Amino acid sequence: MKILYTLLALLLTLSASAQQNPQYSQYIFNSMSLNPAYTGSKNVLNLNLFHRSQWTGIEGAPATQAASIDGIAAGNRMGLGLEFNRDQIGAQTTMSAYANVAVKLQVSASGVLSLGVAPGVVQYTLDGSKFGIINDPSIPSGKETSIKPEIKLGAYFHNDRFYAGISASDLLQFKEDEQLEPERHYYFTAGYVLDMGSFLKLKPSVLVKETFNSPTSIDMNAFVLLGDRLWLGSSYRTSMRVFSDDPEETEILAKRTAVALIAELQVSKSLRLGYAYDKMLNDLSGFDTHEVSVGYYFFRKKETKMLTPQYF
């Protein structure tokens, strides 16, 4: 078991550090972690808490926690927010903190274009003692920590029914560091809300994640909203070669496919509860992934409801 854990920790640490950011399934309910331009889009003070346990049952598998708060300022012309993340994969722990600012431009009667920036800091910690290997100079005997600045940029447009956004993260690169770090990530999101009746709404959406050095990741989502209180839906996550024509990636692509079942309940005017269940469609299909989230809207005393329905 120790050898299995060591190999898993090495694999996850290297792949996560060099390639991918933490994985989320409930980003569709709060996209500030993907796009700083989303900050303040709820038009109220908005608190979110999040936990994800990936591949439960495997020692050293990824575990992610996040907390964020954002709101509106300057007469609804600016969004301000804070975001904190912790991601542990095997022997490596990554902690980050960002300060988000978004400027909002009214471009039509119901359309708002937001431009956002999120400067922050990221701390990487590698605990060499978890590898169970001694007398190897390439592996630290204890914990090694490095801290670096980071910045995210984004643009986000939305009206009452449609949204689209582009963003980029991990923009500051320090190749001279010994610590492996994520590559630059680029995101595109879009979605639309359709009325299917007085009680039912349908929201299809898509998320594209790109690094230009690995297969493109695509999430295709479909959700229904029941009575403006309960979201139920599913996400299909896969990868494809868009900017790479390496034939050896075919097997890798097949192993990145997953489905997620997601729900969010508006318990009260202020309180929201969310849950996601992910299932890999590969050799890890026997290990489940669970996400839970809690959200809370802080309304001003004079407000009895949100100014507009928040479908995204």
N, C-alpha and C positions, 0 to 999 in steps of 0.2 A: 504493500500500500504506500510505503514511503517513497519508493521509486516512482510509482504512478503519480503521486502528488508532485514530486520533483519535476517530472517531465511536463505535467500539466501546468505547473506554475511557470516553468521556463517558456512554454509555448504561449500561454496567455499573456505573460508579461511582455514578451517580445512583440507579439502580434498587436496587442493593444497599444503599446508605446509607439510602435513604428507606423501603425496603419490607422486604427479606428478610435473614435471617441466613444464614450459610454452610449449604450443603446437604450432608447425609451420607446414605449408604445403609446403612452397617453399624452404625447406632445400635441395631439390634435385639440386638447382642451386648454392648453397654455403653451404657446410656442416661443415664449421669451428665451428659453434655453437655446433654441435654434437660431432665433433672429432677434437682435436687440431692438429693431424697429417696431416689434410687437409691443414693446413696453408701454403700458398705459392704455391699451386697446379696450380694456373692460370698462373704462370710464369711471371706476371706483377704486378705492384702496383694496388690493387683491392679494391675499396670502395663500401660498401653496406649499404643502409638505408632501414628500414623495419618497417611496422606498421600492427598490426592485431587487429581487433575489433570482438570479439567473441559474438555470441548470441545477436546481436543488437536488441534493444528494451527492454532488461531486465536491470533494474537498478542494478548496481554493478557487471555486467558481466565482464569477463576477458578482459583486454586491454593490449597489449604488444607492446613495441617499442624496436628496436635494431639498433646499428650502429657498423660497423666493418671495419677494413682496414688491409690488409695483402699484403706481397710481398716476393720477393726472394732476398737472399743475399749469400755472400761467394761463388761466382761462381756457383750459382744454387744448392748449397749443403745444404742450410738452408732456412727455411721459418720463417718469423717474422710477428707477427700480434697483434692487439689490438681489444678488443671486449667489448662493453658496452650494458647492457640490463636493461630494466625497465618493470616490470610486476605488474599490479594492479588487484586485485580480491577482490571485496567487500571492506572490511575495511583494507585489508592488501596490502602493497606495497613492492615489492622486487626489489632492485637495485643491479647490479653486474658489476664488471669490471675484465677483464682477460688480461694477457700478454701471448701470444701464441708463442711457439718456436717449430719448427719441423726440425729434421735432416733427410736429404734425401740421400738414398743409391741407387746407380744405380746397380740393380741386374741382368739386362739383357739388350739387345740392346734397347728395348723400355720400360722395366719395372722399376718402381721406388718404393722402399719401404720407407715409412716415419714413423718416430717415434716422437710423439709429447707430449708436456706437457704444461699445461696452469694454472699457479698459479694465484690466484685472491682473491678478497674480495667480500663479499655479505652483504648487509644491509637490514634488515627486519624492517618494520615500521607497527605498528598496531594502527589504529586510533579508539579508543573506542567510541568516540562521534558519529560515524556513525551507531552504533547499536541502538541508541535511548533508551538505558536502563540506568537508574540511580540507585544509592544506591545498586549496586551489586559489592562486593569487588573482584569478579573474573574477572570483565571487567574493563579495565582502563578507567578513565574519559576523558583522552586526548590521546596524541600520546606516544607510547612506542617504542623505537628503540634499536636494537641490531646489532652488526657487528661481523662477523666471517671470518676467512680465509677459502679459498676453493682451490681445485686443481682438474684438469681433466687430464686424460691420454688417449692416443690412438695410434693405429697403422693403417696405410693406405697403400694399394698397388694399383697401377694403371699402365696400359699401354695405348696404343692408343685406345683400344676398351673396356676394362674391368676394373672394380674397385671393391675393397672390403675393408671394414674397421671394426675395433672393437674399442670401447672406453668405458670409464667409467667416471661418474661425481658424484659430491657430496660425494667425498671420505673421507673428514674429517668430523667426526661426534662428536657432543658435547652433549651427552645425558643428562648431568647435567643441561643444559640450560632449562629455563622454556619455551622459544620460540620453538614452533614446527618447524621442518625443513624437507626438502625433504629427502627421503631415497636415498641410493645409486642407481644410474641408470646405466644400461649397455646397449650398443647399438651395433647392427650389421647391416651393410649396404652392399649391393652388386648390381651391375648393369652391363649391356652389351649393346653396340651399334651395330646394324645390318644395313648393307646397303640394302635398298629396291629399289635402283635406283640412278641415278645421282642427283636427286632432293630431295629424301626422305630417311630419316633414322629413325629407330625404336629403342627406348631405354626402355626395361623393367627393373624394379628395385624393391628392397624390403628393408624395414627397420623394424627391430625387436627391441622393447624396453622392457627391463626386470628389475624388482626390486627384484624378488624372494619372494615377500610378497603380490603380487596382480596379477591379470590376466595379461598375456603377451599381449602387444599391437603390432599389425602387420599392416604395411602399404604395400599394393601391388600397384605398379605404372606402368603405360604404357604411353609413350610419343612418339610423332613423331616430327621430325625436318624437316622443309620445307625450302629448299634453304639455309641452314646454317644460317637462320635469325630468324625463328619463331618456338618456341616450343609450342605445343599444347598437352594436356594430361589430365589424370584423376588419382585420387588416391582413393583406397578403404581402409578404416581404420576400423579394427575390433579388438576384443580381444578373447583370448581363454585360457583355463586352460592347462598350460604346466608343471609348477612346483607346482601347487595347485590342490587338488582334493576335495575342499569344494563344495558340491552340492548347497549350498545357493548362490553361485556366478553365477549361470546360468542366473538369472534375470539381474544381474549387467552386464554380458557380452552382453546381448541383447541390453542394453541401451548405449553401447559404440561404436556402428557402425555408420560410417559416410562416405560420399563421398565428393570428392573435384574436381573441375574443375580448371585447372591451365594453365596459358599462360605466356610466356616471349618473348618479341620482342627485337631483337638486332637493335635498332633504327639507330645507326651508329657504326663505328668501336669501339668507346669507350663507348657509352651510351646504357644501357639496362633498360627496364621497365617490371615489372612483376605484375601479378594479380592472386589471387586465391579466389574461391567462395566455401565455405564449407556448406554442408547441413547434419545435424544430422538425422539419421533414427530412431528416438525415439520420446519421448514426447516433445522434444525441436525442432522438425522439422519446427515449425512455426517461428523460429528465425534464421536469416541468419548470417553467419560469412564471413567477408571480409578481405583480406590481400592485401597490395600493397607493392611493393619494387622498389627501384631504385639502379642501379649499374653503376659504372663508372671505366673503365680501364685507367690508366695513363701510356702511352707509352713513352719510351725514344725517343729522336728526331730521332735517326738512325733507329728505328723500324717502319716499315710500316704496319706490320700485326703480329699477334701472331705466335710464332714459330710453334705451332701445334694446330689443332682444339681442342677446349675445350668442350667436350661433357658432362663433369661432374665436 
